[in-house]
């Protein structure tokens, strides 16, 4: 059996209502505030583009949509991103990001092995989810 690279999973508790967090993770304006600009629209099956700066534009497609609890989309040719929200006690929301689709046998659109990029992305998501997201939402 071939080895699989594990998904990237980041969890944070935010000091904001689930409705407020949903606005930041399921609208183009919200996503741009903490991650990157896009043509995202919260509609199942909707195709959109992530403007990934130096890496150009990535095609995406919304595959899961359960407001205000879950949003999932395919990113590029291999990856899948899921945002999961869970309402905690008054005014707090648990946010989980899952970045899956890693395969040691595959390379990205830019010819970089998944094995290398996964480590870089893991560190990137760590900073984005733990610093940029709460700074945008709680400011």
Secondary structure, DSSP 8 states (H G I E B T S, - for coil): -------EEEEEEESS-HHHHHHHHSSHHHHHHHS--B---S-TT-EEEEE-GGG-EEEEEEEEEETTTEEEEEETTTEEEEEEEEE-STT-EEEEEEEE---TT-B-TTS-BHHHHHHHHHHHHHHIIIIIIHHHHH-
